[in-house]
Structure formats: C-alpha cells, structure tokens
C-alpha cells in the first residue's frame, strides 16, 4: 500500500516484531526452506530471504519470524552455529527508525 504525502510517494517499511530474528552470513545458495529446517528445534518459523533488487540474488541475510518470543530466544542461542559451512550471525531483529521510506523524486 502506498500513500501520497505532498509531492512524494511514500512506501511503508515492513514492521519487525519481537518474534523476528535477524540471520546473517548465510551462504548464497541456501534456500528459505533450509533455514526454516535449521531453526526447527526452536519452534515453527517462517524465513524470508532478502534479495538484491538489481542483481536478483540473495544478499546473504534474512529474517525468521517465530510463533512466540520463547522460540525466538531459543533461535538466538544458535548464534555462531554453522549452516552450509558458514557461521551464522543470529540476533533479535531491530526495527528501523521512522515509519516510511522516501520515494520518488521532485520532478
């Protein structure tokens, strides 16, 4: 959903919940399903890989959303564990400041 503010078109940023976990240092060939399987011992989660808009390939990080805070806390304890030969960086996701990212130019 977009909303116009003045002459600029504003896009909402996605909102991170307390149950969201940042997962970094991912191998580029890992799939979302493989990451979800990696976190299976913590509880049910949905993982979304961040894709480079220009290159159309994974950026090497993403966010896992867990059903509850306890599962997210368990996931953070896996920080440093390996997946696909790489030590993952796992911590609670921190939201961005501000509610909207700018869009469009002035002309």
N, C-alpha and C positions, 0 to 999 in steps of 0.2 A: 504494500500500500504506500502510495506517495501522497504528500500534501504540499501545496504551494505556499510559500511564505515570501511575500514581496515578489521580486522577480526571480528568485531562486527556487528550484525544485529540491525539496528535502527528502532524503531517504532514511527511514528508521534503521538504526543498528540493531542487530539481534541482541536480546537481553540474556545475560548469563544468570543462571540460578545457583543457589548454594550447592546444588547437586551436580553442577558442571565441573569437570576436571580437565585441565589442560594436559595434553600429551604431546611432548616434543621429542625431537631427534629420531623420528620414525624413518625406517627405510623407505625409499621412494616407491618400492614395489609392493609394499604391504597393502592389503585390502581392508576396507572397513570391517568386514566380517571377521578377519583375522584379529583385529584389535578387540572387537567385541568378545571373541573367544578367549583372548588373553586375560580379559577382566572378568570372565565367567565366575571365578571363585569369589569375587567380591559381591556379586549380585547382578541382576539384569541391567544392561545398559544399551544405549544407542550411541553409536560413534559417527561423527561427521568429519570427514577429511576436508581440510582447507585446500582449495585448488587455485593455482596461479591463473589469473584471468587471461593473461597474454599467452603463456606457454601451454595452458591446458594440461598441466601436470600437477601432482601433489606438491605442496610446499614443505612437507616433512613434519607437519604438526596438525593437530585437530582437537576436537572437544568430545569427551564422553559424558553423556547425561545419564545419571543413575536414578533409580526409583526412589531412593531415600538418602538422607545425609550419612547414615552409618555405612552404606555401601560405598559412597564417595570417599569417606575417611579411610576405609579399607584399601581402596584403589591407590590413594596417596602413599600408602606404606610400600607399594611396589616400585617407588621411585628408584631408579638405578638398575632395575631388572632388565634383562636383555630380551629383545624381540628381533628376529632376523639378523642377529649379530651386532645389534646396536643397543647401548644402554639408554633406556628411555628416561626422559625428564617428565615427571608427573607431579602436578600440584593442583590445589584448588584454583579454579579459574577466577580471574579478577575482571570485573566488568569495566567497560570503557567509561570515561567521564563524558557527560553530555548525552543527550538522547538521540541526536540526529547527526548524520554526517552531511556535509555540504554537497551540493550537486549543481551541475550546470554552470555556465559562465554568465557574463553580464551582457551578452550581445547577441 
